[in-house]
């Protein structure tokens, strides 16, 4: 009679009860993730509390204490962008631009791939007249963020201040292509065209600003620019009409055709003013409009 082999049952290793109580729970992926998120959030929470403390000091008028507090915070969080930006803003408000520039330069050196500190530095450079540095920072910004409108805004203004009108106009055209519905971009284009002496195209651009947003931020300046360009051209037209009798006769018959045939372009209001003028007895106000930034 043959006997079958009885399989041997393998029993689990016996672990003393005391050691089970002291064994830590296994580290699952969710537990590790929770710990890493917590380690990241805790410094952010301390930073935000520190910024709120600075805001409270500023609100109470204790600007020097707020600045000292922010500088300590900046040392504690060397990778932060919010803290140096807040320091630079406070220094700017207290008319200490040189210190603000140095804070922003240090922030850019510490976080060269982030755009916010570099944008603030470029704007500050433009504000204090450091055109070349502003241009350089904007060019770096565009390498980091090729579609950046703030970088182009500062860059076009810096080019204009350097007298590089053609480059400023090119950058403004890029802004219009990226955001064609922003009337402010068209206003800047009008200013630059005016700087080039292209009066008619500039006036049309200012008219486009009003067509796009008659109540927007640039609307009042666009109206002032149109009035100034109308007045500027009316002076020339009147002088020409006094000296050129056939031109004067054409003006009386068809003012719009007469002026366009000589290369002038007036707004509707300018045409109406021209139709009412007596060329022998004309006085017009001197044009004095200039945009605060584009001049």
Secondary structure, DSSP 8 states (H G I E B T S, - for coil): ----------------HHHHHH------HHHHHHHHHHHHHHHHHHHHHHHHHHHHHHHTT-HHHHHHHHHHHHHH-TT-SHHHHHHHHHHHHTT-HHHHHHHHHHHHHHSTT-HHHHHHHHHHHHHHT-HHHHHHHHHHHHHH-TT-HHHHHHHHHHHHHTT-HHHHHHHHHHHHHH-TT-HHHHHHHHHHHHHTT-HHHHHHHHHHHHHH-TTSTTHHHHHHHHHHHHHHHHHHHHHHHHH-HHHHHHHHH-HHHHHHHTT----HHHHHHHHH--TTS----------SS--
